[in-house]
Amino acid sequence: MRGGVLQRDVADAWVRRSRLPHMVGLDLRAKIAANKNAAEQVLRLIDKYGADTVKSVMRRMMDDAERRLRAKLETLPEGTWSAVGYQEQSGSGDRGLHAIKVAMTKQGDKLVFDFRGTAGQTGIINCPYPGLRAGIVFTMLPLLAGDIPWAAGGLMRCFEILTDEDTITNASFPAAVGLLGRTLGVGVAADKNGSQEVLLAELDEFKYRLALHPAAEDVPREIGWIVDSPGELDRLTRRLEEAGYRREGSPEEAELRGATRLRWFTDPVGYRVELAVGQAKVRSAPARPNDGGRGITGLGHLVLAGPPLAELRELYETVLEFRLTDYRAPGLYFYRCNRTHHSIALARADTPSIHHLELEHESLDDVGRSYDRALANDVPISISLGRHTNDKAISFYVENPSGFQLEIGCGGIEIGDDWVPHDFGTSDVWGHHHIAPNPFAAS
């Protein structure tokens, strides 16, 4: 839905995955209507009785649901029941089995679910605690609360969950829990940054292009560029110093990135920008899902937005010598540092952010397979499938847990030295319908 209107291309792609698309389509519309009606009824109740009264009744409903379920549990026999299941293949090359253990104990008027002893988090088969809790809710409520209103906030008070941290049923950061592995088919590997564990995404033959660091808030940690030679790194370092940018770097940081030398500085937005040289290949090719095609071939580009657009343009165009490819009014500029149409786009925004990263795929079929996996895994699709006007790439976008978007695309053009920068006008040839308002829409 966008602005109260069903986005048919997104809905059609979803229902076509069913053997009964007409029934699923009707079910989807019924759910939309039910949610819309429920929201209207809640607002009507608030208008009539006031928010405090409505919330008081909601709390009473939860209390009543809890009381009724506890009374029912009191009538059931005491005891403990246990089971062990196994998950296989946590990642490429893994032939082991990973145990999921649970013991359910009925104690008076409550149920205790004990998952302690479950295998440690590993690879891409992990589930965070909210997923574990939801699995219990949707299993137990139909069995125990068929005659009780499903005020889940009250019913869950009757269940106690015991689970170790850092396991496949209660994974902790930086464990992969779905998007990289199950949806995009990207392997992940753990490494150390000092005493801190870092998760590295294996996008191509190099050590990594994307790193996930534990943090209290979701903000970009660094943006990196690979330089052709040590001499070029020294030349750019001098240009940065002349422009007033202080440069740093350490052998340990270079080692983590698989490079021999590293320099970094802080850009006008406040992000750390790195220049590295000497990256070594650590694999012939990354492992991918066995559904055909190479899938992701590398990191394509990023879109950086912030208030100091003029300073950002000065840094990338004048100091770092990126070349302007094209632009779109009122404030979106695309730059390249090789033959690819663009490696970075700079945009004006009230607050600094990475709008999206693009993950380059080898073929349209690879993009389509990722699209199917995104739908199957309930990954939020933020922008539907479409084709850009300027670089001709076909892509769709998904939201990732850190809040910014990932563009899943292929087919971007390469350009030569005779290319003339221009305003390309309309952003898309077709598609690319935004679920939320487009922050870069032309005024």
ChimeraX attribute file (.defattr): number of C-alpha atoms within 10 A of each C-alpha:
attribute: neighborCount
match mode: 1-to-1
recipient: residues
	/A:1	13
	/A:2	11
	/A:3	9
	/A:4	8
	/A:5	7
	/A:6	12
	/A:7	15
	/A:8	11
	/A:9	13
	/A:10	18
	/A:11	14
	/A:12	12
	/A:13	16
	/A:14	19
	/A:15	19
	/A:16	13
	/A:17	13
	/A:18	12
	/A:19	9
	/A:20	10
	/A:21	15
	/A:22	12
	/A:23	12
	/A:24	16
	/A:25	17
	/A:26	12
	/A:27	13
	/A:28	15
	/A:29	14
	/A:30	12
	/A:31	12
	/A:32	15
	/A:33	12
	/A:34	12
	/A:35	12
	/A:36	12
	/A:37	12
	/A:38	12
	/A:39	12
	/A:40	12
	/A:41	12
	/A:42	13
	/A:43	15
	/A:44	12
	/A:45	14
	/A:46	15
	/A:47	11
	/A:48	11
	/A:49	11
	/A:50	12
	/A:51	14
	/A:52	10
	/A:53	13
	/A:54	17
	/A:55	12
	/A:56	10
	/A:57	12
	/A:58	15
	/A:59	15
	/A:60	14
	/A:61	18
	/A:62	19
	/A:63	16
	/A:64	17
	/A:65	25
	/A:66	24
	/A:67	17
	/A:68	16
	/A:69	22
	/A:70	19
	/A:71	14
	/A:72	14
	/A:73	19
	/A:74	14
	/A:75	10
	/A:76	12
	/A:77	10
	/A:78	13
	/A:79	10
	/A:80	13
	/A:81	10
	/A:82	12
	/A:83	10
	/A:84	11
	/A:85	11
	/A:86	12
	/A:87	14
	/A:88	12
	/A:89	15
	/A:90	20
	/A:91	22
	/A:92	16
	/A:93	8
	/A:94	10
	/A:95	10
	/A:96	12
	/A:97	13
	/A:98	19
	/A:99	16
	/A:100	19
	/A:101	18
	/A:102	20
	/A:103	15
	/A:104	17
	/A:105	17
	/A:106	18
	/A:107	15
	/A:108	15
	/A:109	18
	/A:110	19
	/A:111	20
	/A:112	17
	/A:113	20
	/A:114	18
	/A:115	23
	/A:116	18
	/A:117	13
	/A:118	23
	/A:119	20
	/A:120	17
	/A:121	25
	/A:122	21
	/A:123	19
	/A:124	23
	/A:125	21
	/A:126	24
	/A:127	20
	/A:128	21
	/A:129	18
	/A:130	10
	/A:131	15
	/A:132	17
	/A:133	16
	/A:134	10
	/A:135	11
	/A:136	14
	/A:137	15
	/A:138	10
	/A:139	10
	/A:140	14
	/A:141	18
	/A:142	12
	/A:143	9
	/A:144	13
	/A:145	15
	/A:146	10
	/A:147	12
	/A:148	15
	/A:149	16
	/A:150	17
	/A:151	17
	/A:152	14
	/A:153	15
	/A:154	22
	/A:155	25
	/A:156	22
	/A:157	17
	/A:158	17
	/A:159	18
	/A:160	15
	/A:161	16
	/A:162	12
	/A:163	19
	/A:164	16
	/A:165	16
	/A:166	20
	/A:167	23
	/A:168	29
	/A:169	26
	/A:170	23
	/A:171	23
	/A:172	18
	/A:173	16
	/A:174	19
	/A:175	25
	/A:176	27
	/A:177	21
	/A:178	19
	/A:179	20
	/A:180	16
	/A:181	20
	/A:182	20
	/A:183	20
	/A:184	22
	/A:185	27
	/A:186	23
	/A:187	22
	/A:188	26
	/A:189	17
	/A:190	16
	/A:191	14
	/A:192	12
	/A:193	14
	/A:194	10
	/A:195	7
	/A:196	9
	/A:197	15
	/A:198	20
	/A:199	21
	/A:200	22
	/A:201	21
	/A:202	26
	/A:203	25
	/A:204	20
	/A:205	17
	/A:206	19
	/A:207	22
	/A:208	22
	/A:209	17
	/A:210	18
	/A:211	18
	/A:212	19
	/A:213	17
	/A:214	13
	/A:215	10
	/A:216	6
	/A:217	7
	/A:218	12
	/A:219	14
	/A:220	16
	/A:221	12
	/A:222	15
	/A:223	17
	/A:224	16
	/A:225	15
	/A:226	14
	/A:227	20
	/A:228	12
	/A:229	13
	/A:230	15
	/A:231	11
	/A:232	12
	/A:233	19
	/A:234	13
	/A:235	12
	/A:236	18
	/A:237	22
	/A:238	15
	/A:239	16
	/A:240	18
	/A:241	13
	/A:242	11
	/A:243	13
	/A:244	9
	/A:245	17
	/A:246	13
	/A:247	17
	/A:248	12
	/A:249	15
	/A:250	12
	/A:251	11
	/A:252	15
	/A:253	17
	/A:254	20
	/A:255	15
	/A:256	17
	/A:257	23
	/A:258	19
	/A:259	21
	/A:260	18
	/A:261	22
	/A:262	26
	/A:263	21
	/A:264	22
	/A:265	20
	/A:266	16
	/A:267	15
	/A:268	19
	/A:269	17
	/A:270	12
	/A:271	16
	/A:272	15
	/A:273	16
	/A:274	20
	/A:275	21
	/A:276	24
	/A:277	22
	/A:278	17
	/A:279	19
	/A:280	13
	/A:281	14
	/A:282	13
	/A:283	12
	/A:284	9
	/A:285	14
	/A:286	22
	/A:287	19
	/A:288	20
	/A:289	17
	/A:290	8
	/A:291	10
	/A:292	10
	/A:293	15
	/A:294	18
	/A:295	28
	/A:296	26
	/A:297	18
	/A:298	19
	/A:299	17
	/A:300	21
	/A:301	21
	/A:302	22
	/A:303	20
	/A:304	22
	/A:305	24
	/A:306	20
	/A:307	16
	/A:308	17
	/A:309	20
	/A:310	14
	/A:311	13
	/A:312	20
	/A:313	21
	/A:314	15
	/A:315	18
	/A:316	19
	/A:317	16
	/A:318	13
	/A:319	17
	/A:320	16
	/A:321	15
	/A:322	20
	/A:323	17
	/A:324	22
	/A:325	22
	/A:326	22
	/A:327	20
	/A:328	19
	/A:329	14
	/A:330	12
	/A:331	16
	/A:332	20
	/A:333	22
	/A:334	25
	/A:335	24
	/A:336	21
	/A:337	19
	/A:338	14
	/A:339	12
	/A:340	17
	/A:341	25
	/A:342	27
	/A:343	20
	/A:344	21
	/A:345	22
	/A:346	24
	/A:347	28
	/A:348	20
	/A:349	17
	/A:350	9
	/A:351	10
	/A:352	19
	/A:353	19
	/A:354	17
	/A:355	20
	/A:356	21
	/A:357	21
	/A:358	22
	/A:359	23
	/A:360	24
	/A:361	24
	/A:362	16
	/A:363	17
	/A:364	17
	/A:365	15
	/A:366	22
	/A:367	24
	/A:368	17
	/A:369	18
	/A:370	22
	/A:371	25
	/A:372	15
	/A:373	17
	/A:374	20
	/A:375	18
	/A:376	13
	/A:377	13
	/A:378	11
	/A:379	17
	/A:380	15
	/A:381	21
	/A:382	20
	/A:383	22
	/A:384	20
	/A:385	24
	/A:386	19
	/A:387	22
	/A:388	17
	/A:389	15
	/A:390	23
	/A:391	20
	/A:392	16
	/A:393	20
	/A:394	24
	/A:395	27
	/A:396	26
	/A:397	25
	/A:398	20
	/A:399	17
	/A:400	16
	/A:401	11
	/A:402	11
	/A:403	13
	/A:404	16
	/A:405	22
	/A:406	20
	/A:407	24
	/A:408	25
	/A:409	27
	/A:410	26
	/A:411	16
	/A:412	20
	/A:413	13
	/A:414	11
	/A:415	16
	/A:416	10
	/A:417	8
	/A:418	6
	/A:419	11
	/A:420	10
	/A:421	14
	/A:422	12
	/A:423	13
	/A:424	14
	/A:425	13
	/A:426	13
	/A:427	15
	/A:428	18
	/A:429	13
	/A:430	12
	/A:431	16
	/A:432	20
	/A:433	21
	/A:434	18
	/A:435	16
	/A:436	11
	/A:437	10
	/A:438	10
	/A:439	11
	/A:440	16
	/A:441	13
	/A:442	13
	/A:443	5
